[in-house]
Amino acid sequence: MLGFPARVRACLSDLDGVLTRTAKGRAAARNRKEASDARLQGRGPAELLEDR
């Protein structure tokens, strides 16, 4: 049907980021986590930016 050999019974495909824009959401989540971690460690925004 899709051009695979007859012995192929299944095919997995990673469409993460293809059908939806997940990269932007993941970047925002990562930024929130870094800010939260810094706050828990007693560091402010200036120290957080120095880590990059």
DSSP file (Angstrom, degrees, kcal/mol; ACC not computed):
  #  RESIDUE AA STRUCTURE BP1 BP2  ACC     N-H-->O    O-->H-N    N-H-->O    O-->H-N    TCO  KAPPA ALPHA  PHI   PSI    X-CA   Y-CA   Z-CA
    1    1 A M              0   0    0      0, 0.0     0, 0.0     0, 0.0     0, 0.0   0.000 360.0 360.0 360.0 -48.7    0.0    0.0    0.0
    2    2 A L        -     0   0    0      3,-0.1     0, 0.0     2,-0.1     0, 0.0   0.324 360.0 -94.9-102.3   7.8    2.7    2.5    1.0
    3    3 A G  S    S+     0   0    0      1,-0.3     3,-0.1     3,-0.0     0, 0.0   0.562  80.3 138.2  91.5   9.2    5.5    0.8   -1.0
    4    4 A F        -     0   0    0      1,-0.1    -1,-0.3     4,-0.1    -2,-0.1  -0.536  63.0 -93.6 -81.9 153.6    6.9   -1.2    1.9
    5    5 A P    >   -     0   0    0      0, 0.0     3,-1.7     0, 0.0    -1,-0.1  -0.261  38.4-108.2 -60.9 156.3    7.9   -4.8    1.3
    6    6 A A  T 3  S+     0   0    0      1,-0.3    -2,-0.1    -3,-0.1    -3,-0.0   0.790 116.3  62.9 -59.8 -29.9    5.3   -7.4    2.0
    7    7 A R  T 3  S+     0   0    0      2,-0.0     2,-0.5     0, 0.0    -1,-0.3   0.667  79.7  98.2 -73.5 -14.3    7.1   -8.6    5.2
    8    8 A V    <   +     0   0    0     -3,-1.7     3,-0.1     1,-0.2    -4,-0.1  -0.634  44.1 171.1 -76.4 121.5    6.6   -5.2    6.8
    9    9 A R        +     0   0    0     -2,-0.5     2,-0.3     1,-0.3    -1,-0.2   0.633  61.8  16.8-106.0 -19.0    3.6   -5.4    9.1
   10   10 A A        -     0   0    0      2,-0.0     2,-0.4     0, 0.0    -1,-0.3  -0.987  56.0-162.0-151.7 157.3    3.9   -2.1   10.9
   11   11 A C        -     0   0    0     -2,-0.3     2,-0.4    -3,-0.1    -3,-0.0  -0.972   7.7-157.1-145.3 127.2    5.6    1.3   10.6
   12   12 A L        -     0   0    0     -2,-0.4     2,-0.4     2,-0.0    -2,-0.0  -0.845  11.7-173.9-103.7 142.1    6.2    3.9   13.3
   13   13 A S        -     0   0    0     -2,-0.4     2,-0.8     0, 0.0    -2,-0.0  -1.000  22.2-136.0-137.3 136.7    6.7    7.5   12.5
   14   14 A D        +     0   0    0     -2,-0.4    -2,-0.0     1,-0.1     0, 0.0  -0.817  29.3 165.9 -93.1 107.2    7.6   10.4   14.8
   15   15 A L    >>  +     0   0    0     -2,-0.8     3,-2.3     2,-0.1     4,-1.5   0.168  22.3 141.3-106.3  16.6    5.4   13.3   13.8
   16   16 A D  T 34 S+     0   0    0      1,-0.3     5,-0.1     2,-0.2    -2,-0.1  -0.434  79.3  10.9 -62.3 122.0    6.1   15.4   16.9
   17   17 A G  T 34 S+     0   0    0     -2,-0.3    -1,-0.3     3,-0.1     6,-0.1   0.291 114.4  82.7  91.7 -10.1    6.4   19.0   15.7
   18   18 A V  T <4 S+     0   0    0     -3,-2.3    -2,-0.2     3,-0.1     3,-0.1   0.890 100.5  28.4 -90.3 -48.1    5.1   18.2   12.2
   19   19 A L  S  < S+     0   0    0     -4,-1.5     2,-0.3     1,-0.1    -3,-0.1   0.780 134.2  22.9 -85.0 -27.7    1.4   18.2   12.9
   20   20 A T  S    S-     0   0    0     -5,-0.4     2,-1.5     0, 0.0     3,-0.2  -0.925  84.4-109.5-134.1 160.5    1.5   20.7   15.8
   21   21 A R     >  +     0   0    0     -2,-0.3     4,-0.7     1,-0.2     3,-0.1  -0.634  52.8 151.7 -91.6  80.2    4.0   23.3   16.8
   22   22 A T  H  >  +     0   0    0     -2,-1.5     4,-2.6     1,-0.2     5,-0.2   0.733  56.7  72.7 -84.0 -23.1    5.4   21.7   19.9
   23   23 A A  H  > S+     0   0    0     -3,-0.2     4,-2.3     1,-0.2    -1,-0.2   0.904  97.3  49.3 -61.3 -41.8    8.9   23.2   19.8
   24   24 A K  H  > S+     0   0    0      1,-0.2     4,-1.9     2,-0.2    -1,-0.2   0.906 112.8  47.5 -65.1 -41.2    7.6   26.6   20.9
   25   25 A G  H  X S+     0   0    0     -4,-0.7     4,-2.2     2,-0.2    -2,-0.2   0.882 111.4  50.5 -66.8 -38.7    5.7   25.1   23.8
   26   26 A R  H  X S+     0   0    0     -4,-2.6     4,-2.5     2,-0.2    -2,-0.2   0.888 108.6  52.0 -67.5 -38.4    8.6   23.0   24.9
   27   27 A A  H  X S+     0   0    0     -4,-2.3     4,-2.3    -5,-0.2    -1,-0.2   0.912 110.5  48.4 -63.9 -41.4   10.9   26.0   24.9
   28   28 A A  H  X S+     0   0    0     -4,-1.9     4,-2.3     2,-0.2    -2,-0.2   0.910 111.9  49.2 -64.4 -42.0    8.5   27.9   27.0
   29   29 A A  H  X S+     0   0    0     -4,-2.2     4,-2.4     2,-0.2    -2,-0.2   0.899 110.5  50.7 -64.2 -40.4    8.2   25.0   29.5
   30   30 A R  H  X S+     0   0    0     -4,-2.5     4,-2.5     2,-0.2    -2,-0.2   0.905 110.4  49.6 -63.7 -41.6   12.0   24.7   29.6
   31   31 A N  H  X S+     0   0    0     -4,-2.3     4,-2.3     2,-0.2    -2,-0.2   0.907 110.8  49.5 -64.5 -41.6   12.3   28.5   30.4
   32   32 A R  H  X S+     0   0    0     -4,-2.3     4,-2.5     2,-0.2    -2,-0.2   0.912 111.3  49.9 -62.6 -41.9    9.6   28.2   33.1
   33   33 A K  H  X S+     0   0    0     -4,-2.4     4,-2.9     2,-0.2     5,-0.2   0.919 110.4  49.2 -63.9 -43.8   11.5   25.2   34.7
   34   34 A E  H  X S+     0   0    0     -4,-2.5     4,-2.4     2,-0.2    -1,-0.2   0.915 113.0  47.3 -62.5 -42.7   14.8   27.1   34.6
   35   35 A A  H  X S+     0   0    0     -4,-2.3     4,-2.2     2,-0.2    -1,-0.2   0.910 113.8  47.7 -65.2 -41.8   13.3   30.1   36.3
   36   36 A S  H  X S+     0   0    0     -4,-2.5     4,-2.3     2,-0.2    -2,-0.2   0.917 111.8  49.5 -65.2 -43.9   11.5   28.0   38.9
   37   37 A D  H  X S+     0   0    0     -4,-2.9     4,-1.5     1,-0.2    -2,-0.2   0.909 111.5  49.6 -61.3 -42.2   14.7   26.0   39.6
   38   38 A A  H  <>S+     0   0    0     -4,-2.4     5,-3.0    -5,-0.2     4,-0.3   0.904 110.0  50.6 -64.3 -41.1   16.7   29.3   40.0
   39   39 A R  H ><5S+     0   0    0     -4,-2.2     3,-1.2     1,-0.2    -1,-0.2   0.900 109.6  50.7 -63.9 -40.7   14.1   30.7   42.4
   40   40 A L  H 3<5S+     0   0    0     -4,-2.3    -1,-0.2     1,-0.3    -2,-0.2   0.795 109.6  51.1 -67.7 -27.4   14.2   27.5   44.5
   41   41 A Q  T 3<5S-     0   0    0     -4,-1.5    -1,-0.3    -5,-0.2    -2,-0.2   0.392 120.3-109.9 -89.7   2.6   18.0   27.8   44.6
   42   42 A G  T < 5S+     0   0    0     -3,-1.2     2,-0.3     1,-0.3    -3,-0.2   0.671  74.2 133.8  80.4  17.1   17.7   31.4   45.8
   43   43 A R      < -     0   0    0     -5,-3.0    -1,-0.3    -6,-0.2    -2,-0.1  -0.735  44.7-140.3 -99.3 150.6   19.1   32.9   42.6
   44   44 A G     >  -     0   0    0     -2,-0.3     4,-1.7    -3,-0.1     3,-0.3  -0.359  36.5 -85.6 -97.7-177.5   17.5   35.8   40.8
   45   45 A P  H  > S+     0   0    0      0, 0.0     4,-2.0     0, 0.0     5,-0.2   0.827 124.0  58.2 -59.2 -34.8   16.9   36.5   37.1
   46   46 A A  H  > S+     0   0    0      1,-0.2     4,-1.4     2,-0.2    -3,-0.0   0.925 107.9  45.8 -64.7 -42.8   20.4   38.1   36.7
   47   47 A E  H  > S+     0   0    0     -3,-0.3     4,-1.0     1,-0.2    -1,-0.2   0.861 109.0  56.8 -66.7 -34.6   22.1   34.9   37.9
   48   48 A L  H >< S+     0   0    0     -4,-1.7     3,-0.6     1,-0.2     4,-0.4   0.912 107.2  48.0 -62.6 -42.4   19.8   32.8   35.7
   49   49 A L  H >< S+     0   0    0     -4,-2.0     3,-1.1     1,-0.2    -1,-0.2   0.816 104.1  61.1 -69.0 -30.1   20.9   34.7   32.6
   50   50 A E  H 3< S+     0   0    0     -4,-1.4    -1,-0.2     1,-0.2    -2,-0.2   0.790  94.5  64.7 -66.4 -26.7   24.6   34.3   33.5
   51   51 A D  T <<        0   0    0     -4,-1.0    -1,-0.2    -3,-0.6    -2,-0.2   0.686 360.0 360.0 -69.2 -18.3   24.2   30.5   33.3
   52   52 A R    <         0   0    0     -3,-1.1    -1,-0.3    -4,-0.4    -2,-0.1   0.475 360.0 360.0 -82.8 360.0   23.5   30.7   29.6
